Amino acid sequence: MSFTPAEQAAMTRALVLAATPGVPMVADTRRVGCVLLADDGSTVAEGHHRGPGTLHAEADALARAGEAARGTTAVVTLEPCNHTGRTGPCTDALVAAGVRRVVYAEPDANPVAAGGRARLESAGIEVEAGLMATAAEALAAVYRLAQREQRPFVTWKFATTLDGRSAAADGTSRWISSAAARRDTHRLRALCDTMLVGAGTVEVDDPLLTVRDDHDRPLEPARQPLRAVMGERDLDPAKRVFNADAETVHLRTRDPRRALAELFARDRQHVFLEGGPTLAAAFFQAGLVDEIVVYVAPLLLGAGRSAVADLGITTIAEAFRPEVTDVTVLDPSPADGAAGEQPNIRLTLRPATPARVHQQKEH
């Protein structure tokens, strides 16, 4: 395999495009980015997939390039598809546009869409694969799990003080995390297609559960994740979660697996779990948490609501030890205007496999 510096830079850019926030995916779609390069290594056009029924990344870039696409190199995060689904085959579009070379990161594991490389090579297009494959595979982790497990990928997010509290003794909790942490939370929300909380959280906290910008303005409804409320009790329709800012569904069950099945049936592939500690513990104990994001604030309360509910662990030997995959310090911005606000830390962790969780509970 031989890749030019321009192709490597283009793949880095294509991965960024693929992860564009505010583009919720559904169960059978992928995040894909594409950059078209001229012979001198300059960028001709860029494109990315914006959700089901929209142009695929390659078609998006080709449409923006027009006739300038002829003779270019298409750098794509995923092997171009070779089938007709909601849109036509990207392979045919690349051939018709006169693209000279295609570089992609990872092969398409979907047997329905596979065969892109063979189709391109049969048309005389030079093809190279494997550039930044590991990064592309990480980007596709949500999609892969959803397809394998036939349920949405679950990211559990919570904020905590140094002593493990999510609220003070009087119930106040709004400013546990910093403004920078709250901005980062909205960035992560925008990468998911579903926000999930319990009915109790809706009754007590009355959250909006929308993705909002730096000025606390919600994105337009078409770019909002689905808001899902889980629980059997009736809820006041005047609660903010039922407003027109985004679509909302009430899942009338207390069973995490059943809730995920209902969401998968609605074509959801990535759930952002922001419910209270009891709901999160239920998902965790069922082995249905795939990623944990924790915002740690430099605060001590000494009392108040625990950030995590009882997990059934009674001895240190049974302690849950997730793998830390990222540690990021979130520094305050001068625009925050909060005198003395200190950095928060974001921990991203990969939990044990469901089998490991069940073994721990059995010991």
N, C-alpha and C positions, 0 to 999 in steps of 0.2 A: 504494500500500500504506500502511495506517495501523495502527500497533500501539501499544497503551497501555503505559505504564511497567510495569504489573502483568504484561502479557503478555511483555514483554522479560525481566523478572525470572523469570517462570515458565519461559521457554525456557532461560535460564541454568541453572536448577535441573533441567530435563528433560535437558539435556546431561550434567549430573553424574550423574543417575540412570542414564542410558544407559551410562555408563562405569563402572558399579559393579564393583569388583574381585571376583574369585572366581566369576565367571559365564562359564565358557568357552563360546564360541560354536562352531558347526560350519559347514561350508562354505557352506550356503545360508541362514544366519540372520544377522540384523542386530542391532546394539545400538540399542535405541530406548527413549526415556523419554517420559513423559506426565505433565502436571499439569492438573488440573481446577480452574478458577477460578469463583468466584461473581461476581455482578454488581458487587459492591463491591471486587473484586480480591483477595479472600482465597482461600486455598487450601482446596479441598474435599477433594481426595484426590490421591495420587500413585501412579504405577505404572511398572514397567520390565520389559522382557523378560528372563527368567532362563534362556533356552536352549531348544533344540528341544523341541517338544511342550508347553511351558508357555504360560500366557496371554501374549498380546501386551501391549505396554505400555498401550494404550488399554483393553483388556478388564480388565487388572489394576487400573487406576485406577477404572474403572466399578464393578467388583465391590466395591472398598473404599468407594466413595461410596454405593452403593445408590440409594435414591430421591432422595438429595440431588444426584445427577448431573443431574436435569432442569433445563434452563435454563442450564447452565454453558457455559463456553468450554473446549474441550479444546486444550491447547497441547502439540504433539507434535513430536519431532525429525524424523519421517519421515511422508510422506503416508500416511494410513491405507490398509491393504491392502484390496483388493476381490476377494479370491478365497478359496476354501476349500482349505487345505493341511492341515497337522497340526492347525490350529484353524480356526474359522470366520472370515468376513470382519469386520474391525474396523469397516468402514463400516456394516454391518448393526447391530452392537452399539451404535454411536454414535447411529444413527437410533432404535433401539428405546428407548434410555435417555433420549431427549428432549433431547440436547445442542443448544444453540442456535447455537454458533459453533465453528469449528475453525481453529486457526492451526498451520501446520506449517512446518518449516525447508526441507526439500528434497523434490522429487518422487521417487517410487519408480521407479528406472531398470529394475527387473525387469518385463518386459512381462507376465509371468504375474500379478503382483500389482497392476499399474497400473490407473488408472481410478477411484481413490478419490475424487478431487475431484469428478468428474462425477457420481458416485453420490450424494455428499453434497448437492451443489447441487440435484440433481433431487428430493431429499427436502425441500428448503426450508431447508437448513442454510447459513448464511453461512460462506464459506471464504476465508481469506487465506493466501498462501504466501510464503516467502522470508525469514522472520525468522531471522537468524543462520545463513543457509545455508552460509556458508564454514566455520563451526565444525562444523556437522553433516557437511559433506562430508569434513572432516579426520577426524572420528570414524569415517567409513565407508571410509576409505582402504584398510584391510585387506580388507574385504569386496569392494570394487570390484576390487582387484588379483586376489584369489582367483578371482572370477568371470571376469575378463578373461583371465588367464593359465592358468586351470584348474590352479592349484597354490597351496599356502599362501604367504602373505606371510611373509617371513623377517626377523626382527630379530636381528642379531648383537650380543651383549653381551660385553664383556670389561672387566677391571680392569687398570690399569697404574700403574707408578711414573712419576715424571717422566722417567726414562731408558728407558722402554719395556719394563720387566721385569714379568713376571707371577708370578715366584717367585725366591727367592734361590738362590745357587749350591748350597746344600745341599738344595734342593727345597722348603723351607718356603714356604708361600704363603697360609696361612689368614688372616692379618691384613694383607694388602696394602691392602684397602679398609677404610673405617671402618664402625662400627656403623650410622651413618646411611645409608651407601651400601648396606649389606647389606639394611637395611629397605626401601630404595627398590627394590632388585632384586626383592624378594618382591612388592612392589606391581605391578611390571611383569610378573612371572611370572603373577600372577593375572589379567592382562588377555589372556593367550594361552591357546590350547587344547592346545599341545604344547610340551614341553621336549625338546630334542634335543642329544645328546652322542655322541661316538664311543666305540667299544668300549675304546680305550686309556684314555680318561678314567675309565671305569668300573673298569678293572683297577687303575689307579694311585691315583686319588683316592677311589674308592668313595663317590660322592655320593648323597644322597637324592633330589635333584631334585624336591622338593615345595615347595609354597607354605606358609610358616609365618608365624605372627603375631609380634607384638612380644616374646612370651615364648618364642619358638622352638618353639611348638606347631603341628603341621601342621593345616591345615584339614581338614574331613571329606572322605573320598574322593570324594564326589559333586561337590565343588567344585574338585577338583584337575585340573590339565592332564594330558593323556596324557604318560607318560614314554617317549621313543623313544630307543633305542640303535642306532647305525648302525655296521655292520662285519660282516665275514664270520666272524670267529673265534668259537668257543664261549666262553661266559662262565660263571663260577661262579654257580650259582643262589642262593648265600648272600649275594651282593652286595646292598647295601642298596636299590639301585634296583629290586629284585624283591620288596620287602616289600609288605605289604597297605595301605600308606598311599595308594597310587594305582595306576591301571592302567599296565602297561608293555608295550611291544611291541619286539621285536628285529628291526630292518630289516637283513636279511643282504645288504647291498650296500655298495660303496664309492663308488657313483655318486650325487652330490647330486641330480641331476634325477630319477633313479629313486626315490630315497628320498622326495622331495617328492610324486612321483606316487602312491606307496603311501599316504602320509599323506592326500593329497587324496581318494583312493578310500575312506579311512576317515572322510571328512567333516571333515577338519581344515582350518582356514583361516588360522591364525596360529602360526608356529613361532618359539620363542625359542631361538636357537642359543647354547648355552653350552659347546660342546665346546672342545677345545684349539686351539692356533693352526694346526695342520696341517689339521684339519677345516674350520675357518673359512676358511682360504686356499682350499681346494678349492671351497667355495660361492662365495667372492668371485670367483675366476677363472672360474667358470662363469656369472657374471652373475646369481647367484641370491640376492643380498643386497639387501634393499629398505630397510633402516633399520639404522643403527649406533648403539649406545648404549655410551659409554665412561666409566668411572669413573676419574678421575685422582687419585691420592693424592700428597701432598707428601712423597715418599720418594725417596731415591737409593740404588741398590744397586751399580751399577757392573759387576755381573756377574749371571749367572743366566739363567733361561729367558726368551726373548723373548715379548712379549705377542702378536706377530703373526709368522706364518711368512713365508717367502720368497714374494713375489707375482710374481716374474719381472720386476721392474723393475730396470733396470741404469743408468739415467741420470735426472737430475732432470727432463728434459723429459717423461718418462713417468710422473712422480709422480702418484699418485692424489689428487685434490683434491675431496673430498665437500663438499657445501653444509652449513654449520652451521645447524640450524634452532632450536636451543635451547641455552642455557648456564645451568646452575643450580648454585648453591653449596649443598652439603648440610652444614649446621652440626651439630655434635654436640649431643646432648640431655643434660641433666643426669642423666637416668635411665640413660645408657650406663655411667656409673661408670668411664670410662677416663680417668685423669688425663693431661692433656696431649694428648688426641686432637684432631687438627686437622680443619678442614673438608676435604671432598673436593669435586671438581667433576664434575658429570655433563654430558657433551657428547652431544647428540643430532644425528645427521647424516643427510643424505639422499645416498646414493651416486649416482655417475653411472649413466646408463642402461646396460643390458647391452651395447648397441651401442657405446657409448663405451668400455666396458671392453675389449671385443674389439679395437677400433681401437687402443687403447693397446698391447695385447699384440702387434699386428701391426707396429707401427712399428719 
